[in-house]
Amino acid sequence: MHTKKKSWLFTTLVLLGISTELYGQKLVKSDTLFSNQTPLKVQLSYSNKDLNLKTNDSTFIQSSLVFFEKNEFKEIPVSLRARGNFRRKNCFFTPIKMKVKKSAAAETIFSGNTSLKMVLPCKNEKDNNDNIIKEFIAYKIYEIVSPYYFKTRRLEVDLNDKTHKEEKKYNLNGFLIEDDDKLAKRFDGKIVKRKIPSMAMDHFNSVNLSFFNYLIGNTDFSSSQQHNGKLLYYEKKIIPIPYDFDLTGWVNPSYGKGVINRLGYQTEKRKYIGFNRDRALFEEVRNHFKASKEDIFTLVNSFQTDFDYRYEFDAMLDYLKDFYRILESDKLFKRLIVSQAR
């Protein structure tokens, strides 16, 4: 790779090191890819059209991933396919499933991460990068309220789209999500493939997740159907773990306006969709979220300068404030959460 291209792609050095988990989480051992939360600068080249039309669960296109590690540029071969039925039909960019051969990942920050999800903006429009930051923040909020979560790492992506004769370049925000099997290995547990009734899952973690979904306005979720979520079997408990938070009131993307999801809910509307449990458990989770309030607001406010448009940040912050207005009012809590439980 030419020196000019290196300079164009990576304007600053990415310092890679081992850091602790953020915002009061217990210290856990972590691999380098996810322990460092500095946005990782990467370059990808592929045909966006081919990715959408010519890939499926078993068919991939070949590309290479360029990134910066230990004061040098590295390039590894990767296999890519599109993810998400809705976004294949409605988006310009789609989320990506990325596979890296073990031999190629060895002795790089990708060692041990041979299968990853890559999230990119949906539409090629002005607020696309802000939508990605909002979704990324939702993952980080879940890290505060639950020890059972998918690890994530922000990306700054230089995408060379080879769809046309002349490549078109895009500068995008994105992030990586660890693979299901990697998460299970972290807990010495297993990912459950079969359907499990919601009431058979761990009670506290199920209600805790339902409160989180209510916080971000996520009705495009079903733990029993494993829609936008996985089930972890750990210490004789079934624990639901969520992902994919773009079709929520929290992100509120243009492509979600008026969309009715598979559960029959309008995606941008905040509604409690959890199941009915003992009232004492609702109060326990309620107090848990109250105790996490300061950490959550600190987290959200730390991203203010990362937004391209201040109004996008303000709308997200107001959405969070409205959640706590409901949570902290006995009357609203009973009417909008407890009485709505299925």
N, C-alpha and C positions, 0 to 999 in steps of 0.2 A: 504494500500500500504506500502511495506517495506521501511525502511529508506534508504537502499542502492539504491533502485529503485528511490526514490525521488531524491537522490543526482545525480544519473545518468541522470535523465530526466531534472532536472532544476539545472544548475550549478550556476546560479546567481538569485537573487531575482528580481522579476518584480515589480517596484514601480508603483502603480496605483494611479492616481490623476486626477484632472481636469486641462486641459491645454487649451490655446487659439488656434484657427486655425493658421496654419503656413503661412508665406510668404505674409503678407499684406492683408489677407482676413479679412472681417468684423467679429467682434466678434459675435458668435452665441451660443445659448445654445445647449449643446450636451450631449449625454449620455456617461457614463464612458467608454464603450467598444471602442468607436471611438475617444473620446477626448484625450485619452492617445495614443501617437504614438510610444511608446516603443514596440518593437516586443514582442508579446505574445507567451510564450512557452506552447505548448499543446502536448498531446499524444493521438493518435487514434489507435484503433485495429479493423481491419476488413479484410475480404477476398477481395483483389483487383479484383480477377476474378469474384466473386459474384456481386460486385458493378457494373461491366461493363455488365454482362450478365443477371442479375436478377432484375434490377431496371429500371423503366421508370417514366413517369410523375406522376403516382399514386402509384407506388410500391417502397418501401424503405426497406433497411436493417437496423437492429438495432445495435447500438454500444454505446460506452460511450466516453465522452470527458473529459480528465483530464487537469486541468489548475491550475495556482497559483494565489491566490487573498488574499490580506490582511494578508500576512504572513502565509498562510496555503494552503494546497492542497485541491482542490475541484474536484468532479467528478459528472457529470450530464449525464443522458441518452439522446441520440440523435438519430434521424432517418436520414439516408443518401441515396441519389440516385445520379447516374451519370448525368452530363449535357453535352450537345454538341454533335451533330451527327458526325461532322468531327473528333473530338478527341476520340470518342468511337472507331472509325475505325482505327485511326492512332497512338494513344498514349498508352503508358504503364500505366501512371496515367491519370485520367480524372478529370476535374473540378467537384465539388460536390455541390449539393443542400442539405443544412443541416437544419433540423427542430428541435426545442427545445420546449417542452411543457412549457406553461406559468408558471405552478407550479414549474417546475424544474429550470427555469431561474430566478425565483423570488429571490430577495436579493443576486444576483450575478451580475457580470459585464454584463451578457447576458440578464438582465432584460429589457424587451421591444424589444428584438431582437429574436423573436421566429422562424424567417425564414431568412437564410443567404446563400450567395454563398461563397464557399471556392475554391480558385484557387491554384492548385498545378502544378509542372512541368509536361510537357508532356512525354518526354523521360527519361529513366534512363541512362543518359549520363553525361559526365564530366561538361558541361556548363549548366546543367539544372537549377541550382539555380541562375545563373547569368541572365538567361532568365526571371525568375520570378521577379528579382529586376528591370530589365528594364521595364517590363510591369507595375509594381507597380509605378515606377517613372512617367510613362505616365499618370496614374491617378492623380498623384500629380501635374503634369504640368497643367492638365485641371482645377484643383482647383485654380490655379493662374489666368488663363485666363477667367474663368467663375464662377459665384456664384452658378450655377446649376450643381451639380455633385453628384455621388455616393460616400459616405464616405467609406474609406478603413482602414484596420489595418493589419500590417505585422504580420506574424506568423513564428515561428520556430517549425517545426512539427517533432515529433518522431513518425513514422508510423510503426506499427507492422502488417505486411502483413500475414494473416492467410490462404493464398491460399494453402500452402503446410503443411505437417505434422509438420515440424519445422518452426516456425515463422521466417520471414526474416525482418530485421529492416532497415529502411531508415531514414536518417536525411535530411529533405527537407525545403527549403524556401517556403512560401506560403503567402496568404493574404485573408482576409475576405472582402466581399462587402455587404453593407447594402441592405436590401430588397426594392423592388419597392414601396411597400405601406409605408414603413418607410420614404422613400424620400418624397413621396407625403404629408405625414403627417407633415414633417418638414416645408413645404411651405404652409400648409393648402390648398393644391391643390388636383388634381386627376390625376391618370395615365389613359391615353386615350388608349383604346383597339383597336378601329377601325382604318382603314387606312386613313391617311390624306395626301393630295398632298403636296409636299415639299414647293411649292410656297405659301401655305396657312399658313405656320408656321411663327413664329416671324422672321423678316428679319435679324436683327442683330445677334441673337443667332444662326440662321441657317448658316450664313456666317462665324461667329466666329468658329463654330464647323467644318466647311469645311476647314478652315485654320489650325485648330488643327489636323484634319485628314491628311492634307498635311504635316504638321510638322513631324508626326510619320509615314508617308507612309502607311496610312490605307485606302485601297480601298475595304476592306471587310465590307462594311457598307452601309445601306440604311435607312434613317429616315422614309421615306414614307412606306416602307415595314416593318419597325420596326425590321430590322435585325441588331443585335448587338447594339441596342439602344432602348430607351423608350421615350414616349411622355408625357410631363407634361403639364396639363392645369392649368395655374396660372395667376391670374390677367387678365383674358380674352385673354391670349396668349397661343399658342401651342409652347412648347419649347422642342427641341430634346436633349436628354442626352445619351451619348455613354457609352459602356462598351465592354469588351473583346478586348484587343489590342495585342494579341500574334501573329496573322498572319499579321504582319506589317514589313516594312523595319526597323523600330526602334528596334524591338526585333530580327528580322531576324533569326528565329529558323531553325534548320536543317530540320524539318518536313514540313516547308513551301516552300522549294526550288522548283521552277517550278510549284507550285500549281496555278491553275486558279480558282478564286473565282466565286461566283454566278453571279457577274456583268460582268464577262468576263475579269477581270484584273489579271495579275500575282501579287501574294500577296507581293513579296518583292520589287516591283517597286513603286517609288514615282510618283503619278499622282494626279492632282487636279480633283476631281469628283463632286464638288459643282455645283449649278445651277447659271445661269446668273442673276445678279442683277444690280442695279444702280451702276455706277462706283464710285460715291461718297461714297457708302456703303463699297465697296471694300477698298477704301482709309482709311475709318474710322477704319475698322477692322485691316488693315495693320498697322496703327499708334498705335492701341491698342497692337498688338503683339510687336511692336518696344518698346513701353513703358514698356512691361513686360520682356524684354530681360534679364536685369540684374538679376531679381528675378528667372527667369527660369534657367540661368546658375549657379546661386548660389545654387539652389536646386539640380541640376544634380551633381555638383561638391561635394556636401555634402555626396553623396553616394559612392564616389570613393573607400574607404577602405572596403566597404561591398562586393565588387566583389571578386570572387575566381581567376579570370583571368583578368589581366590589359588590355589585348587586347580587351576584350569584352566592358569594360568601354570606352576605346579610340575610338572604332568603333561607339559607341552610341554618344559620344561627337562630333565626326566628322560629324555624321548625323545631329545633331542639328546645327552645324556651317554652314553646307551646306544649311539648310533651311534659315538661316538668310542672307547668301550670296545672295540667290535668292530674299528674301523679301526686302533687302536694295538696290537692283539694279533695277532701273526703267525699264531697257530693259528686264531683266530676269523675273521680276514680271509680266510685260505685256505679255510676250511670254509663260511663264510656268504656270501662274495662271489665269489671267484675260481672255486670249484668249482660255483657255481650258475649261472654264465654260460651262456647258451644257445648 
